[in-house]
């Protein structure tokens, strides 16, 4: 089966469903109740088709991974001793861990191969255990793919410079004194009022325990590598990504949304998500930040965003027709995450900014440890996976948000 082609077909159907949704909204014959009923059904189809496309992409990636592992095993079986020593078979190491031949395995994040976003279904790179864990984290929240990722060999506290003095509302640049212009002979240069501070980025430990029955472990035909990686990656992502977005610092990472400065305040969630407000939010940033900018909302914002129209009466939401690519507003990616708040005084309900100005720091070793005693009475073997890292924004002018007052 051509999974990539199937994903494309599903996305094309999704795009047609969006067009049908527009027609229903603009129809003058239907009553309001009929419109609500039809829109609800169409939205369900749109969401189902998105999940179908994602499923095909995942299947394509699994197919590529299986082929790569088989090729590696064939080389190991027929190659020289030097070849066997130079290639690390993570699947074999995990099976050895599962069988109790070893108690602990460390994977070096610095050498992990990444498969990119979900749109990389046609890549021929092998997907290692570490990359698959990180890919599960990316799929859980797209923000992880857009931020800057730094891997270090140790977990010592890092001092990272933060650019925080330039005001995007003041053009073109603030100066210490006078105005910017040509420098005459024997005259001192004007000084840009660019202030730098620093943030300390440590390494918080996140961990999860995933279980496997003895029957699963004994059945060598089952893809235990994929089972463990996906389960661990999704569980870790739920905790890690939440803190990378809305963490309050001190005992957690500083979140991207937490650090965002307010563009404007509005009475409520729906009132903030209007055509004019979102456009003001985007252009509240200077052009260099807008270039790589993305929107971030709670999942519940989708029904509101899909109804937005411009002054020409055209919908500004553009559904994606390419596997792995997000929907867009004014050409800018729309990311959603359940951790974004929608109610409460001061809640930051929408953000626009350049995620590459946010640094995710991770420590090299992703550790997997086995325990036979954890579920001894149930013939269950436990695998503990832990990740160390943190994050912070190093350019405070790169993201703005809309907040609500109640």
C-alpha positions as CSV (number, residue, x, y, z in Angstrom):
1,X,0.0,0.0,0.0
2,X,1.3,3.5,-0.9
3,X,0.8,5.2,2.5
4,X,2.0,8.6,1.3
5,X,-0.5,8.6,-1.6
6,X,-3.3,7.5,0.8
7,X,-2.3,10.4,3.2
8,X,-2.5,12.8,0.2
9,X,-6.0,11.5,-0.8
10,X,-7.2,12.0,2.8
11,X,-5.9,15.6,2.9
12,X,-7.5,16.4,-0.5
13,X,-10.9,15.1,0.9
14,X,-10.3,17.3,3.9
15,X,-9.8,20.3,1.7
16,X,-13.0,19.6,-0.1
17,X,-14.8,19.3,3.2
18,X,-13.6,22.8,4.1
19,X,-15.1,24.1,0.9
20,X,-18.4,22.4,1.7
21,X,-18.3,24.0,5.1
22,X,-17.9,27.4,3.5
23,X,-20.9,26.7,1.2
24,X,-23.1,25.7,4.1
25,X,-22.2,28.8,6.1
26,X,-23.0,31.1,3.2
27,X,-26.2,29.3,2.2
28,X,-29.3,31.5,2.5
29,X,-31.8,28.6,2.5
30,X,-30.7,26.6,5.5
31,X,-32.0,27.7,8.9
32,X,-29.5,28.4,11.7
33,X,-30.3,25.0,13.3
34,X,-29.7,23.2,10.0
35,X,-26.4,25.0,9.5
36,X,-25.2,24.1,13.0
37,X,-26.1,20.4,12.4
38,X,-24.4,20.3,9.0
39,X,-21.3,22.2,10.2
40,X,-21.0,19.8,13.2
41,X,-21.1,16.8,10.9
42,X,-18.6,18.4,8.5
43,X,-16.2,19.3,11.3
44,X,-16.3,15.7,12.5
45,X,-15.3,14.6,9.0
46,X,-12.5,17.2,8.8
47,X,-11.0,16.0,12.1
48,X,-11.4,12.3,11.1
49,X,-9.7,12.9,7.8
50,X,-6.8,14.6,9.5
51,X,-6.4,11.6,11.8
52,X,-6.6,9.3,8.8
53,X,-3.8,11.2,7.0
54,X,-1.7,11.2,10.2
55,X,-2.2,7.4,10.5
56,X,-1.0,6.8,6.9
57,X,2.1,9.0,7.5
58,X,2.9,7.0,10.7
59,X,2.5,3.7,8.8
60,X,4.8,5.0,6.1
61,X,7.4,5.9,8.7
62,X,7.1,2.5,10.3
63,X,7.5,0.8,7.0
64,X,10.7,2.8,6.3
65,X,12.0,2.0,9.8
66,X,11.3,-1.8,9.4
67,X,13.1,-1.8,6.0
68,X,16.1,0.0,7.5
69,X,16.4,-2.3,10.5
70,X,16.1,-5.4,8.2
71,X,18.9,-4.0,6.0
72,X,21.1,-3.3,9.1
73,X,20.5,-6.8,10.4
74,X,21.4,-8.3,7.0
75,X,24.7,-6.4,7.1
76,X,25.4,-7.5,10.6
77,X,24.7,-11.1,9.7
78,X,26.9,-11.2,6.6
79,X,29.4,-8.4,7.3
80,X,32.9,-8.3,8.8
81,X,33.7,-8.1,12.5
82,X,34.5,-4.4,11.9
83,X,31.1,-3.8,10.5
84,X,29.4,-5.6,13.4
85,X,31.3,-3.5,15.9
86,X,30.7,-0.1,14.3
87,X,26.9,-0.4,13.9
88,X,24.8,-0.1,17.0
89,X,21.6,-2.1,16.8
90,X,19.3,-0.3,19.3
91,X,16.5,-2.8,18.6
92,X,18.7,-5.7,19.6
93,X,19.8,-3.8,22.8
94,X,16.2,-3.3,23.8
95,X,15.4,-6.9,23.2
96,X,18.3,-7.9,25.3
97,X,17.1,-5.5,28.0
98,X,13.6,-7.0,27.8
99,X,15.0,-10.5,28.1
100,X,16.9,-9.5,31.2
101,X,20.4,-10.0,29.6
102,X,21.2,-6.4,30.6
103,X,19.6,-4.1,33.2
104,X,20.1,-0.7,31.7
105,X,20.8,1.0,28.3
106,X,21.9,4.6,27.6
107,X,21.2,6.2,24.3
108,X,23.3,9.2,23.2
109,X,21.0,12.0,22.0
110,X,23.9,13.7,20.3
111,X,24.1,11.0,17.7
112,X,20.4,10.3,17.3
113,X,19.1,10.6,13.8
114,X,16.0,12.7,13.4
115,X,13.4,12.0,10.8
116,X,12.0,15.5,10.8
117,X,8.3,16.2,10.9
118,X,5.5,13.9,10.0
119,X,5.8,15.1,6.4
120,X,9.1,13.1,6.1
121,X,7.4,9.9,5.3
122,X,9.4,9.4,2.1
123,X,12.8,9.8,4.0
124,X,15.1,6.8,3.8
125,X,16.9,7.5,7.1
126,X,16.6,4.9,9.8
127,X,14.5,5.8,12.8
128,X,16.4,5.0,16.0
129,X,14.8,4.5,19.3
130,X,15.8,8.0,20.5
131,X,14.6,9.6,17.3
132,X,11.3,7.8,17.6
133,X,10.8,8.9,21.2
134,X,11.5,12.5,20.1
135,X,9.2,12.1,17.1
136,X,6.4,11.0,19.4
137,X,7.1,14.2,21.5
138,X,6.9,16.3,18.3
139,X,3.6,14.7,17.2
140,X,2.1,15.4,20.7
141,X,2.9,19.1,20.2
142,X,4.2,20.6,17.0
143,X,5.9,23.4,19.1
144,X,8.7,20.9,19.8
145,X,9.6,20.8,16.1
146,X,9.7,24.6,15.7
147,X,11.8,25.6,18.7
148,X,15.6,25.5,18.8
149,X,17.1,22.3,20.2
150,X,20.4,22.2,21.9
151,X,21.9,18.9,23.2
152,X,24.7,19.0,25.8
153,X,27.0,16.4,27.2
154,X,26.1,17.2,30.9
155,X,23.4,18.7,32.9
156,X,25.2,21.6,34.6
157,X,23.4,24.9,34.7
158,X,24.1,27.1,31.6
159,X,24.1,30.8,31.5
160,X,22.4,31.9,28.3
161,X,22.2,35.5,27.0
162,X,18.7,37.1,26.7
163,X,18.1,40.0,24.4
164,X,15.4,42.1,26.1
165,X,15.7,45.8,25.4
166,X,14.7,46.5,21.8
167,X,11.1,47.6,21.6
168,X,9.4,46.3,18.4
169,X,7.0,49.3,18.6
170,X,9.8,51.8,18.3
171,X,11.3,52.0,14.8
172,X,13.9,51.5,13.6
173,X,16.0,51.3,16.7
174,X,16.3,52.9,20.1
175,X,19.5,54.9,20.8
176,X,21.2,56.0,23.9
177,X,21.2,59.6,22.8
178,X,20.5,61.6,19.6
179,X,19.2,60.1,16.4
180,X,20.7,57.6,14.0
181,X,22.5,59.1,11.0
182,X,25.9,59.5,9.3
183,X,28.9,59.7,11.6
184,X,31.0,62.7,10.9
185,X,34.8,62.7,11.2
186,X,36.2,62.5,14.7
187,X,32.7,62.0,16.2
188,X,31.7,59.2,18.5
189,X,29.3,56.6,17.2
190,X,25.8,56.6,18.7
191,X,25.1,53.6,20.9
192,X,22.1,51.3,20.4
193,X,20.2,50.9,23.6
194,X,20.4,47.1,23.3
195,X,20.5,45.5,26.8
196,X,21.4,41.9,27.5
197,X,20.7,39.9,30.6
198,X,21.0,36.2,31.1
199,X,18.9,33.3,32.1
200,X,20.1,30.1,33.8
201,X,19.0,27.0,32.0
202,X,19.3,23.9,34.1
203,X,18.2,20.3,33.4
204,X,15.0,19.1,35.0
205,X,14.4,15.3,35.1
206,X,11.3,13.9,33.5
207,X,10.5,10.2,33.6
208,X,7.9,7.6,32.9
209,X,7.4,3.9,33.5
210,X,5.9,1.9,30.7
211,X,4.9,-1.8,31.1
212,X,5.1,-4.9,28.9
213,X,3.8,-8.3,29.7
214,X,6.1,-11.3,29.7
215,X,4.2,-12.6,26.7
216,X,4.9,-9.5,24.6
217,X,8.6,-9.7,25.5
218,X,8.8,-13.4,24.7
219,X,7.2,-13.0,21.3
220,X,10.2,-11.8,19.2
221,X,7.9,-11.0,16.2
222,X,6.3,-8.0,18.0
223,X,8.1,-4.7,17.4
224,X,9.0,-4.0,21.0
225,X,11.2,-1.1,19.9
226,X,8.3,0.7,18.4
227,X,5.9,-0.2,21.3
228,X,8.3,1.2,23.9
229,X,9.4,4.2,22.0
230,X,5.9,5.4,21.1
231,X,4.4,4.8,24.5
232,X,7.3,6.5,26.3
233,X,7.5,9.4,23.9
234,X,3.8,10.3,24.2
235,X,3.8,10.0,28.0
236,X,7.0,12.1,28.3
237,X,5.7,14.7,25.9
238,X,2.5,15.3,27.9
239,X,4.6,16.5,30.8
240,X,7.6,18.1,29.0
241,X,5.7,20.1,26.4
242,X,3.3,21.5,28.9
243,X,6.2,23.0,30.8
244,X,8.0,24.2,27.7
245,X,4.8,26.1,26.8
246,X,3.4,27.3,30.1
247,X,6.0,26.4,32.7
248,X,6.4,29.1,35.4
249,X,10.2,28.7,35.9
250,X,11.9,28.2,39.3
251,X,11.1,24.5,39.6
252,X,10.2,24.1,35.9
253,X,11.3,25.4,32.6
254,X,10.2,28.9,31.6
255,X,7.4,28.4,29.0
256,X,7.2,30.1,25.6
257,X,3.7,31.3,26.4
258,X,4.6,32.3,29.9
259,X,7.4,34.6,28.6
260,X,5.2,36.1,25.8
261,X,4.4,39.8,26.3
262,X,0.8,41.0,26.0
263,X,-0.3,42.8,22.9
264,X,-3.8,43.6,24.2
265,X,-6.4,42.5,26.7
266,X,-9.9,41.4,25.9
267,X,-13.0,40.5,27.8
268,X,-13.1,36.8,26.8
269,X,-11.7,34.0,24.7
270,X,-14.0,34.4,21.7
271,X,-13.7,38.2,21.8
272,X,-10.0,38.0,21.4
273,X,-10.0,35.8,18.4
274,X,-11.3,38.2,15.8
275,X,-9.9,39.0,12.4
276,X,-8.6,42.5,13.4
277,X,-7.2,41.3,16.8
278,X,-5.2,38.4,15.3
279,X,-3.9,40.6,12.5
280,X,-2.8,43.2,15.0
281,X,-1.2,40.4,17.0
282,X,0.8,39.3,14.0
283,X,1.9,42.8,13.0
284,X,2.7,43.7,16.6
285,X,6.1,42.0,15.9
286,X,8.8,43.4,13.7
287,X,9.3,41.8,10.3
288,X,12.3,39.6,11.2
289,X,10.2,37.8,13.8
290,X,7.1,37.6,11.6
291,X,9.1,35.8,8.9
292,X,9.3,32.5,11.0
293,X,6.2,33.3,13.0
294,X,3.5,30.8,14.0
295,X,0.2,31.1,15.7
296,X,-0.5,29.1,18.9
297,X,-4.0,28.4,20.2
298,X,-6.0,26.0,22.4
299,X,-7.6,23.2,20.3
300,X,-11.0,24.7,21.1
301,X,-10.1,27.8,19.0
302,X,-10.4,25.8,15.7
303,X,-14.2,26.3,15.2
304,X,-13.8,30.1,15.7
305,X,-10.7,30.4,13.5
306,X,-12.3,28.5,10.6
307,X,-15.2,31.0,10.4
308,X,-12.9,34.1,10.2
309,X,-13.4,36.2,7.0
310,X,-11.4,39.1,5.6
311,X,-12.8,42.4,4.3
312,X,-13.3,40.7,0.9
313,X,-15.6,38.1,2.5
314,X,-13.1,35.3,1.9
315,X,-12.1,32.9,4.7
316,X,-8.6,33.5,6.0
317,X,-8.1,29.9,7.3
318,X,-6.3,27.7,4.7
319,X,-6.5,23.9,5.3
320,X,-3.3,22.0,4.6
321,X,-3.3,19.7,1.6
322,X,0.2,18.4,2.2
323,X,1.0,15.6,4.6
324,X,2.8,16.8,7.7
325,X,2.1,20.5,7.1
326,X,-0.2,22.5,9.4
327,X,-3.2,24.6,8.5
328,X,-2.4,28.4,8.1
329,X,-3.8,31.9,8.8
330,X,-2.5,34.5,6.4
331,X,0.2,32.0,5.4
332,X,1.4,31.4,8.9
333,X,1.3,27.9,10.5
334,X,-1.4,27.4,13.1
335,X,-0.4,25.2,16.0
336,X,-2.7,24.0,18.8
337,X,-2.0,22.6,22.2
338,X,-4.4,21.7,25.0
339,X,-2.2,23.5,27.6
340,X,-3.0,26.9,26.2
341,X,-5.6,28.5,28.6
342,X,-9.0,29.8,27.4
343,X,-10.4,31.3,30.6
344,X,-9.3,33.1,33.7
345,X,-8.1,36.7,34.4
346,X,-4.7,37.2,32.6
347,X,-5.0,33.9,30.6
348,X,-2.9,34.1,27.5
349,X,-5.3,32.6,24.9
350,X,-3.4,33.2,21.7
351,X,0.2,33.8,20.8
352,X,2.1,34.7,17.6
353,X,5.9,34.6,17.5
354,X,9.1,33.0,16.3
355,X,9.6,29.7,18.2
356,X,13.2,29.4,17.0
357,X,14.0,32.1,19.6
358,X,13.0,29.6,22.3
359,X,15.8,27.2,23.4
360,X,15.1,23.7,24.4
361,X,18.1,22.3,26.2
362,X,18.4,18.5,26.6
363,X,21.1,16.4,28.2
364,X,22.6,13.7,26.0
365,X,21.6,10.5,27.8
366,X,18.2,9.1,27.4
367,X,18.2,6.2,29.8
368,X,16.0,3.0,29.7
369,X,16.0,0.8,32.8
370,X,14.3,-2.6,33.3
371,X,12.7,-3.9,36.5
372,X,11.4,-7.5,37.0
373,X,10.2,-6.8,40.5
374,X,7.8,-3.9,39.6
375,X,5.0,-6.2,38.4
376,X,6.3,-9.6,39.6
377,X,2.8,-10.8,40.7
378,X,1.4,-10.0,37.2
379,X,4.2,-11.2,35.0
380,X,4.7,-7.6,34.0
381,X,8.1,-6.1,33.2
382,X,8.5,-2.4,33.7
383,X,10.7,-0.1,31.6
384,X,11.6,3.3,33.1
385,X,12.6,6.0,30.5
386,X,13.9,9.4,31.7
387,X,14.8,12.6,29.9
388,X,16.6,15.6,31.3
389,X,16.2,19.1,29.9
390,X,14.7,22.6,30.2
391,X,13.9,25.6,28.1
392,X,13.7,29.4,28.0
393,X,13.1,32.3,25.7
394,X,16.3,34.2,24.7
395,X,14.7,37.0,22.8
396,X,11.7,38.5,24.6
397,X,10.7,40.6,21.6
398,X,10.0,37.5,19.4
399,X,6.5,36.6,20.7
400,X,3.4,38.4,21.7
401,X,0.0,37.2,23.0
402,X,-3.6,38.1,23.5
403,X,-4.9,37.9,27.1
404,X,-8.4,38.0,28.6
405,X,-9.5,39.9,31.7
406,X,-12.0,37.4,33.0
